[in-house]
Amino acid sequence: MSILPRILQVETPWWELTLAQVAELVHHEPDDFFQVLLLDTRTIDPAIIDFIGQTILQYRETIRQDLPFRLKRLHVWNVSGWTPTQTGNDPKLRLVRRLLHTGPVSLQETRWHRETSQSLYHSIPGLQIAHTAGLQTERGGVSGGAAVLIPPGWRLDRTEEIIPGRIVLAVIQDRYSKVGLISAYLHPHSKGDELRELVRWTKSNKVDFPLYISGDFNQADIAYPDVWSDLLIYARVTDVQPTLHTFEGPNGLSALDRILCPTEYIAAAQIDVIIAAHRRHHLSGHYQLTARFMVRPCVKSDLKDPIHQNIPADVFCPGRTEADPYTVPNDLQELIRRLQRHQHADEIDFVATLWSWWREQPVPSKHPRIPEHEHLRKYLKARAEILHIPSHQFKALQSATYQIFASLPVQEFQDGKTSIRSDILKQMFDFYDQVSASRQYSQIEQTNLQARGIGNNIGFWN
């Protein structure tokens, strides 16, 4: 019912609508429309029903409710060469068939020929495949190859070989949404060139659907960090768990396989992503990954105001709580470099870049540049007269207020906790805020203005 005012284009709550307004929408008189509702709604003009459906879809797009609700899982798997067989003793085929019951499967290093995928159509009814065949090697073998297997219920809208033998795109669609799945395999000897080619593709192609990039990147993020950052920015994706061990080799565990998810959904708290690595004894060291997407309701549709966390202001003002106001930490310099690549970026690009950088930083509770006493501010909202706060944070607040409040009545009621009156804690923070606001910095020379960081670039932020 809440959608009716938007269909009727009126600024009235749905419970105040009259039957005459709804009847006018379907070109009926109020008395006749009441009888239609009681008897048979199939007499309504199909063109009107189509108009109502289009209005609902436009409204969902306006509030960014285009989440892939049906995409609950995505499976990623470097099969290290696989020739599907029709026999019943193919363990990889049995596993793929089981995974397809819960979501699409992204395969890497398939080493298929162009006709190899045809045998899967006979083994798995209703299957749809987007793949790029492997490349012939100098020794007569096959190298690389990638594929995306689409289970029944989705429609394969289109496919594209981004890099033949290495990266393939599958655009899948259901009744409500469209999703792009990219399966990538970067060869250890050419991963730099292939990663740059993928970045060029994201720059030159307008993508109007969320991208999920998965595959075996062979630690290209470590070898080419700048190119990897460009991929995250231009593809608008986030490396959810970059340290997850996905390969077991002679030299130990390493993170070769990744799943990159849309930054927009994660930053706006619209989905939670959990990635699990499963060890399969027949995978030649590569673990099989499963990403679970848990859809969360979007309370605020504005991307500038994510509901799940915020970025403290001290991160952009390093001199406010540190002794040297000229210092620009390395993590902030990395953000400056990323933003300088987007001097004419739109609002979505700017916010996506900001949040992709912030999510790579340590969590706020352990951030090295956020003082311990700042975590006590949450107790100012409590209504209790006596507060029990962590002792180490209280000592940090005493040091920040120059031990002026050291004589106040406080007591330690148990190990690691200190009891303090709420009004005293408020006085301490009021004093600290006054001192911080009155702190004067020496004048910065014009040549050092840019080195000061984005805190001085007021025109850019406005």
Backbone torsions as a table, in degrees:
resi	resn	phi	psi	omega
1	MET	NA	-29.3	-176.4
2	SER	-67.5	-15.5	179.9
3	ILE	-83.8	-16.6	-175.5
4	LEU	-59.8	-45.0	178.9
5	PRO	-58.4	-33.8	179.2
6	ARG	-73.9	-34.0	176.0
7	ILE	-67.4	-40.2	179.6
8	LEU	-81.0	-10.4	-179.8
9	GLN	59.2	50.4	177.5
10	VAL	-127.9	151.5	179.2
11	GLU	-96.3	58.4	-177.5
12	THR	-131.4	135.5	174.3
13	PRO	-59.6	151.2	-173.5
14	TRP	-63.3	-29.3	-177.9
15	TRP	-75.7	-8.8	176.8
16	GLU	-102.1	2.0	177.2
17	LEU	-71.9	149.6	178.5
18	THR	-104.1	159.7	178.9
19	LEU	-64.5	-28.8	179.1
20	ALA	-65.8	-35.8	178.5
21	GLN	-66.2	-42.2	179.2
22	VAL	-68.7	-38.8	179.0
23	ALA	-64.3	-35.1	178.5
24	GLU	-65.3	-31.0	178.8
25	LEU	-62.4	-38.9	-177.2
26	VAL	-101.3	14.1	174.7
27	HIS	59.5	50.1	175.3
28	HIS	-130.3	155.7	170.7
29	GLU	-75.3	152.5	-177.1
30	PRO	-56.5	-42.4	-179.0
31	ASP	-67.8	-42.4	179.0
32	ASP	-67.0	-38.1	-178.3
33	PHE	-65.3	-35.5	177.4
34	PHE	-62.5	-39.0	177.9
35	GLN	-68.6	-35.6	178.1
36	VAL	-62.6	-42.1	179.2
37	LEU	-64.9	-34.0	-178.9
38	LEU	-76.6	-34.7	-171.5
39	LEU	-100.0	-72.1	-171.9
40	ASP	-150.1	116.9	179.8
41	THR	-82.5	-4.7	-179.4
42	ARG	-71.9	-9.1	177.7
43	THR	-80.4	-7.4	178.0
44	ILE	-70.1	141.0	-178.4
45	ASP	-58.0	128.4	178.8
46	PRO	-59.5	-30.6	178.6
47	ALA	-63.9	-34.6	178.6
48	ILE	-69.7	-41.1	177.6
49	ILE	-62.7	-39.6	178.1
50	ASP	-64.3	-39.4	177.8
51	PHE	-63.0	-42.4	179.3
52	ILE	-63.7	-42.5	179.1
53	GLY	-63.5	-42.0	177.9
54	GLN	-63.7	-37.0	178.6
55	THR	-64.5	-39.9	179.2
56	ILE	-65.4	-42.7	179.2
57	LEU	-64.6	-39.5	178.2
58	GLN	-65.6	-37.5	178.5
59	TYR	-65.7	-41.3	179.4
60	ARG	-64.6	-37.1	177.7
61	GLU	-69.3	-34.7	179.7
62	THR	-64.7	-42.3	-179.5
63	ILE	-89.1	12.4	177.0
64	ARG	59.1	41.6	177.5
65	GLN	-96.6	42.5	-178.2
66	ASP	-100.8	34.5	-179.2
67	LEU	-70.2	145.0	176.7
68	PRO	-77.0	79.8	-174.2
69	PHE	-60.7	-29.7	-176.7
70	ARG	-85.5	-11.6	179.0
71	LEU	-86.7	86.9	-178.1
72	LYS	-91.2	-28.6	-178.7
73	ARG	-142.3	149.5	173.7
74	LEU	-136.0	125.5	-177.6
75	HIS	-105.7	136.1	-178.1
76	VAL	-126.0	138.5	-169.7
77	TRP	-158.3	118.0	170.3
78	ASN	-88.9	106.4	-172.8
79	VAL	-83.1	-7.9	178.1
80	SER	53.4	42.8	-179.6
81	GLY	90.7	122.0	-178.2
82	TRP	-153.5	123.7	173.4
83	THR	-111.5	104.2	-177.3
84	PRO	-60.2	140.0	178.9
85	THR	-121.4	161.4	179.2
86	GLN	-88.3	-6.9	-178.6
87	THR	-77.3	166.9	-177.3
88	GLY	-89.3	1.9	-178.1
89	ASN	-104.8	30.4	177.9
90	ASP	-97.8	100.3	-175.8
91	PRO	-65.5	-33.2	179.6
92	LYS	-68.9	-38.0	177.5
93	LEU	-65.0	-40.7	179.0
94	ARG	-63.3	-40.9	179.8
95	LEU	-68.1	-42.4	179.0
96	VAL	-61.7	-42.5	179.7
97	ARG	-62.1	-37.3	179.1
98	ARG	-71.1	-39.2	179.8
99	LEU	-66.9	-33.3	-178.0
100	LEU	-66.5	-14.8	176.9
101	HIS	-68.9	-21.7	-175.5
102	THR	-115.0	-9.4	178.7
103	GLY	167.1	175.8	178.9
104	PRO	-64.1	156.7	-179.7
105	VAL	-122.9	125.4	178.4
106	SER	-103.4	122.0	-176.1
107	LEU	-113.6	145.2	176.5
108	GLN	-129.9	156.7	179.2
109	GLU	52.6	48.3	-179.3
110	THR	-72.8	-31.9	-177.3
111	ARG	58.4	37.6	179.3
112	TRP	-84.0	155.4	163.4
113	HIS	-89.0	175.4	-177.4
114	ARG	-65.0	-28.0	-176.6
115	GLU	-95.5	-5.4	-174.2
116	THR	-63.3	-37.9	-176.3
117	SER	-66.1	-18.2	-177.2
118	GLN	-63.4	-30.2	-178.3
119	SER	-68.3	-23.9	179.6
120	LEU	-71.3	-27.6	179.1
121	TYR	-62.1	-31.1	179.3
122	HIS	-79.6	-28.4	-177.0
123	SER	-85.8	-30.2	-176.6
124	ILE	-127.0	99.2	-178.6
125	PRO	-62.9	140.9	177.7
126	GLY	79.5	2.8	-178.0
127	LEU	-73.0	144.2	173.5
128	GLN	-123.1	139.8	-171.6
129	ILE	-131.1	133.7	167.6
130	ALA	-120.3	120.0	-175.6
131	HIS	-148.9	159.4	171.4
132	THR	-122.0	129.0	-175.2
133	ALA	-69.9	155.9	177.8
134	GLY	-68.0	166.7	-178.3
135	LEU	-102.4	143.1	178.5
136	GLN	-72.6	135.2	178.4
137	THR	-95.7	170.3	-179.4
138	GLU	-65.6	-25.0	-179.3
139	ARG	-89.8	4.4	178.0
140	GLY	92.0	2.4	178.0
141	GLY	-89.7	-169.0	-179.9
142	VAL	-124.8	134.1	-179.2
143	SER	-123.7	143.1	174.2
144	GLY	78.1	-146.7	-174.9
145	GLY	97.8	138.8	179.1
146	ALA	-145.8	154.1	-177.3
147	ALA	-153.5	155.1	172.0
148	VAL	-127.6	120.3	179.6
149	LEU	-98.6	124.0	-175.3
150	ILE	-106.5	121.9	-179.9
151	PRO	-76.3	165.1	175.5
152	PRO	-59.6	147.9	-176.5
153	GLY	108.5	-24.0	173.0
154	TRP	-106.3	154.7	175.7
155	ARG	-113.3	125.3	178.0
156	LEU	-76.1	103.0	-174.8
157	ASP	-72.1	-47.2	178.0
158	ARG	-163.5	161.4	176.4
159	THR	-129.0	157.4	179.2
160	GLU	-152.3	130.5	173.6
161	GLU	-85.8	99.7	-179.6
162	ILE	-67.0	-48.5	172.9
163	ILE	-132.2	114.2	-177.4
164	PRO	-56.5	132.2	179.2
165	GLY	79.1	-2.8	-176.0
166	ARG	-129.1	-51.2	-171.6
167	ILE	-135.0	134.5	179.2
168	VAL	-134.2	144.8	178.8
169	LEU	-111.4	134.7	173.3
170	ALA	-124.3	118.7	176.9
171	VAL	-98.6	112.9	-177.4
172	ILE	-110.4	155.4	-172.7
173	GLN	-145.9	144.9	170.1
174	ASP	-125.0	-159.5	-174.9
175	ARG	-67.5	-24.9	-170.5
176	TYR	-118.5	-25.7	-169.5
177	SER	-143.3	167.9	178.6
178	LYS	-131.2	134.5	-175.4
179	VAL	-132.0	141.1	175.8
180	GLY	-107.2	123.6	178.1
181	LEU	-112.1	124.9	179.1
182	ILE	-114.9	124.5	174.5
183	SER	-105.7	123.3	-172.0
184	ALA	-127.4	138.5	170.0
185	TYR	-131.9	115.1	179.1
186	LEU	-101.2	122.1	-178.3
187	HIS	-70.2	141.0	-177.4
188	PRO	-57.0	-32.0	-176.4
189	HIS	-88.6	-14.5	-177.6
190	SER	-132.2	20.6	-174.4
191	LYS	-65.9	-30.6	179.2
192	GLY	-65.2	-48.5	179.2
193	ASP	-65.0	-39.1	-179.0
194	GLU	-69.3	-36.3	177.1
195	LEU	-67.0	-39.9	177.3
196	ARG	-65.7	-37.1	177.6
197	GLU	-65.1	-37.9	176.9
198	LEU	-65.2	-39.0	177.7
199	VAL	-65.2	-41.5	178.0
200	ARG	-62.8	-36.4	177.8
201	TRP	-65.2	-42.1	178.9
202	THR	-65.9	-31.3	178.8
203	LYS	-73.2	-39.8	-171.5
204	SER	-89.3	-13.4	-178.2
205	ASN	-111.0	129.1	177.8
206	LYS	-81.6	115.4	-177.6
207	VAL	-107.4	114.6	-179.1
208	ASP	-104.2	26.6	178.2
209	PHE	-143.5	155.8	-179.9
210	PRO	-66.8	141.6	-178.9
211	LEU	-107.6	135.8	170.9
212	TYR	-119.3	111.6	-176.9
213	ILE	-105.9	124.0	-178.1
214	SER	-139.4	157.0	176.7
215	GLY	148.5	-166.9	-178.6
216	ASP	-100.8	107.8	-177.2
217	PHE	-99.2	-3.2	175.1
218	ASN	50.7	45.1	176.5
219	GLN	57.4	37.4	176.3
220	ALA	-67.9	-24.2	179.1
221	ASP	-67.5	-29.4	178.5
222	ILE	-82.8	-39.5	-178.2
223	ALA	-73.8	-33.8	-177.0
224	TYR	-133.3	71.7	-175.0
225	PRO	-63.4	-36.6	-179.0
226	ASP	-67.7	-42.8	178.7
227	VAL	-66.1	-38.0	178.1
228	TRP	-63.5	-40.5	176.6
229	SER	-63.2	-39.1	176.7
230	ASP	-62.3	-38.7	178.3
231	LEU	-62.5	-44.0	179.9
232	LEU	-64.1	-34.9	-176.7
233	ILE	-76.6	-51.4	-174.1
234	TYR	-74.4	-32.7	176.8
235	ALA	-83.9	-8.5	179.7
236	ARG	56.9	51.6	179.5
237	VAL	-127.4	162.8	-179.5
238	THR	-126.4	133.9	174.3
239	ASP	-80.1	101.0	-168.5
240	VAL	-67.2	-50.4	-178.5
241	GLN	-130.1	81.0	-174.7
242	PRO	-70.8	-17.3	-177.1
243	THR	-103.0	6.1	-178.8
244	LEU	-69.1	125.6	180.0
245	HIS	-72.5	123.0	-176.7
246	THR	-125.7	-0.1	-178.9
247	PHE	-141.6	135.5	179.3
248	GLU	-119.1	111.6	-176.9
249	GLY	-127.8	-172.1	-180.0
250	PRO	-61.4	-29.7	-179.0
251	ASN	-91.6	9.3	179.1
252	GLY	108.1	-158.0	-176.8
253	LEU	-93.2	147.1	178.0
254	SER	-151.6	164.1	-178.5
255	ALA	-104.5	85.5	179.5
256	LEU	-91.4	-39.6	-175.3
257	ASP	-96.0	140.4	-176.9
258	ARG	-136.6	159.8	171.4
259	ILE	-131.0	115.0	-179.5
260	LEU	-103.4	125.8	-174.0
261	CYS	-114.1	159.5	-176.7
262	PRO	-59.5	124.9	179.2
263	THR	-63.7	-35.6	-176.3
264	GLU	-61.8	-42.6	-179.7
265	TYR	-69.3	-40.1	-177.1
266	ILE	-71.6	-43.9	-178.5
267	ALA	-65.4	-33.3	179.7
268	ALA	-87.9	8.7	177.7
269	ALA	58.8	35.9	179.5
270	GLN	-92.3	-22.2	174.6
271	ILE	-139.4	150.5	168.3
272	ASP	-109.9	136.6	-177.6
273	VAL	-117.0	126.8	175.8
274	ILE	-124.2	122.9	-177.8
275	ILE	-111.2	129.2	178.2
276	ALA	-120.8	141.2	178.8
277	ALA	-108.5	125.4	-178.2
278	HIS	-112.4	127.9	-179.1
279	ARG	-83.9	120.2	176.7
280	ARG	-112.2	126.1	-172.1
281	HIS	-66.9	-16.5	-177.1
282	HIS	-104.5	22.2	-174.9
283	LEU	-106.9	9.9	176.2
284	SER	57.5	41.3	175.5
285	GLY	96.8	-23.7	-179.3
286	HIS	-82.5	131.5	175.7
287	TYR	-82.6	152.8	174.5
288	GLN	-92.8	124.8	-176.2
289	LEU	-98.8	144.2	174.1
290	THR	-131.5	120.8	177.2
291	ALA	-102.3	125.7	176.8
292	ARG	-102.8	128.2	179.6
293	PHE	-108.7	112.3	178.6
294	MET	-102.8	114.6	-175.7
295	VAL	-77.1	129.6	178.2
296	ARG	-112.5	142.7	-179.1
297	PRO	-64.6	139.0	-179.5
298	CYS	-88.0	102.5	-179.3
299	VAL	-77.7	-41.2	177.7
300	LYS	-120.7	122.5	-177.0
301	SER	-84.9	-5.8	-178.3
302	ASP	-80.1	119.5	-177.9
303	LEU	-66.7	-22.7	-179.3
304	LYS	-73.0	-13.3	-174.3
305	ASP	-127.4	68.4	179.6
306	PRO	-61.5	142.8	-172.5
307	ILE	-90.1	-13.3	-171.8
308	HIS	-94.2	-17.7	179.5
309	GLN	-165.3	170.2	173.7
310	ASN	-138.9	165.2	-179.5
311	ILE	-101.0	117.6	-178.1
312	PRO	-60.6	146.1	-178.6
313	ALA	-66.7	-26.7	-179.7
314	ASP	-62.6	-22.4	179.6
315	VAL	-63.8	-35.3	-178.0
316	PHE	-94.1	-3.7	179.0
317	CYS	-127.9	72.5	-174.1
318	PRO	-63.3	-26.0	-178.9
319	GLY	-79.0	-7.9	-175.8
320	ARG	-70.6	-35.5	-177.0
321	THR	-119.5	9.8	180.0
322	GLU	-121.2	162.5	-174.7
323	ALA	-71.5	-34.9	-175.6
324	ASP	-103.9	105.7	-178.5
325	PRO	-71.5	-11.2	-179.0
326	TYR	-87.2	-11.6	-174.3
327	THR	-71.0	129.8	172.2
328	VAL	-116.8	104.8	-175.1
329	PRO	-60.6	162.5	-176.8
330	ASN	-63.1	-37.6	-178.7
331	ASP	-66.6	-35.9	177.7
332	LEU	-72.1	-33.7	175.4
333	GLN	-64.0	-35.7	176.6
334	GLU	-63.2	-40.5	176.9
335	LEU	-64.3	-39.8	179.9
336	ILE	-62.5	-42.0	179.2
337	ARG	-63.1	-39.9	179.4
338	ARG	-66.3	-40.8	-178.7
339	LEU	-70.5	-31.3	179.3
340	GLN	-66.3	-22.7	176.0
341	ARG	-74.9	-13.7	-176.6
342	HIS	-123.9	60.0	-178.4
343	GLN	-68.4	-28.8	-179.8
344	HIS	-116.1	32.8	-177.8
345	ALA	-76.1	152.5	176.0
346	ASP	-82.2	-177.8	-173.7
347	GLU	-64.3	-40.2	-177.4
348	ILE	-66.8	-42.2	178.1
349	ASP	-62.1	-41.6	-179.0
350	PHE	-64.1	-47.7	-178.8
351	VAL	-65.8	-40.6	179.2
352	ALA	-63.0	-40.4	178.3
353	THR	-64.7	-42.5	-178.9
354	LEU	-62.7	-45.8	-177.0
355	TRP	-74.9	-34.0	176.3
356	SER	-63.9	-35.6	175.1
357	TRP	-69.0	-44.1	-175.5
358	TRP	-65.6	-35.7	-178.2
359	ARG	-71.7	-14.6	174.7
360	GLU	-85.5	-11.5	179.4
361	GLN	-82.3	162.5	175.9
362	PRO	-58.7	152.1	-179.3
363	VAL	-60.6	150.3	-174.8
364	PRO	-55.2	-33.4	-177.6
365	SER	-68.8	-16.2	-178.6
366	LYS	-125.5	13.9	-176.2
367	HIS	-68.5	130.9	-174.8
368	PRO	-68.1	-18.4	-177.0
369	ARG	-108.2	14.2	173.6
370	ILE	-110.2	115.9	-175.6
371	PRO	-59.7	151.9	-178.6
372	GLU	-62.0	-39.0	-174.4
373	HIS	-69.2	-18.3	179.7
374	GLU	-65.0	-23.6	179.5
375	HIS	-72.8	-9.7	178.4
376	LEU	-82.4	-9.8	-177.3
377	ARG	-64.1	-27.1	-179.8
378	LYS	-64.0	-24.5	178.9
379	TYR	-73.9	-14.9	177.7
380	LEU	-67.5	-20.8	179.1
381	LYS	-85.2	-9.7	-178.2
382	ALA	-74.2	146.6	-178.7
383	ARG	-94.6	-2.6	-178.3
384	ALA	-71.7	149.5	179.1
385	GLU	-77.2	-38.0	178.5
386	ILE	-110.2	129.8	-178.9
387	LEU	-113.2	143.2	176.2
388	HIS	-111.7	106.7	-172.2
389	ILE	-117.0	158.0	177.4
390	PRO	-61.4	135.1	-175.0
391	SER	-66.1	-39.0	-176.7
392	HIS	-68.9	-31.0	176.5
393	GLN	-73.6	-35.0	177.9
394	PHE	-67.2	-39.0	177.5
395	LYS	-65.1	-35.8	176.8
396	ALA	-65.4	-36.8	177.4
397	LEU	-68.4	-37.8	176.6
398	GLN	-62.6	-40.2	178.5
399	SER	-66.7	-37.8	179.6
400	ALA	-68.6	-25.2	178.4
401	THR	-100.8	19.9	173.3
402	TYR	60.3	32.6	176.3
403	GLN	58.5	22.7	-179.5
404	ILE	-68.0	-32.8	-176.9
405	PHE	-99.1	22.9	-176.5
406	ALA	-69.4	-24.1	-177.4
407	SER	-88.5	0.5	-178.3
408	LEU	-71.9	153.8	-176.3
409	PRO	-73.8	103.5	173.3
410	VAL	-133.2	155.8	180.0
411	GLN	-146.1	151.8	178.5
412	GLU	-98.0	110.2	-172.6
413	PHE	-90.6	-16.8	173.7
414	GLN	-160.0	172.5	-177.1
415	ASP	-61.6	124.0	175.8
416	GLY	83.5	0.8	-178.9
417	LYS	-128.2	142.5	179.0
418	THR	-125.4	134.7	177.7
419	SER	-93.5	132.1	-178.2
420	ILE	-148.7	147.0	176.9
421	ARG	-71.9	144.6	-176.7
422	SER	-64.6	-33.9	180.0
423	ASP	-69.3	-31.9	177.6
424	ILE	-68.3	-42.3	178.0
425	LEU	-61.8	-37.3	178.8
426	LYS	-67.1	-39.5	178.2
427	GLN	-62.6	-39.8	-179.2
428	MET	-64.8	-42.0	179.4
429	PHE	-71.6	-34.6	176.2
430	ASP	-61.6	-42.4	178.4
431	PHE	-65.4	-43.1	-179.8
432	TYR	-63.1	-40.8	180.0
433	ASP	-67.2	-36.3	177.3
434	GLN	-65.0	-41.2	179.5
435	VAL	-66.4	-41.5	-179.4
436	SER	-66.1	-37.5	-178.5
437	ALA	-71.8	-29.3	-178.3
438	SER	-89.7	-1.5	-178.3
439	ARG	-70.4	126.2	-177.6
440	GLN	-102.9	139.7	175.9
441	TYR	-104.1	148.8	175.7
442	SER	-68.4	153.0	-176.1
443	GLN	-66.1	133.8	-179.8
444	ILE	-94.1	136.6	178.6
445	GLU	-67.0	155.4	-177.8
446	GLN	-63.6	-32.2	-179.5
447	THR	-69.7	-25.0	-179.4
448	ASN	-97.9	5.8	-175.5
449	LEU	-65.0	-41.6	-179.7
450	GLN	-70.5	-34.9	-179.7
451	ALA	-68.1	-20.0	179.4
452	ARG	-63.1	-23.7	177.8
453	GLY	110.7	-177.5	-175.4
454	ILE	-74.2	-8.2	178.8
455	GLY	-64.4	-28.6	179.9
456	ASN	-92.1	-11.0	-176.3
457	ASN	-85.4	69.6	-173.7
458	ILE	-65.2	-38.0	-179.3
459	GLY	-60.9	-36.0	179.4
460	PHE	-67.7	-41.4	-177.5
461	TRP	-71.0	-30.4	179.6
462	ASN	-79.2	NA	NA
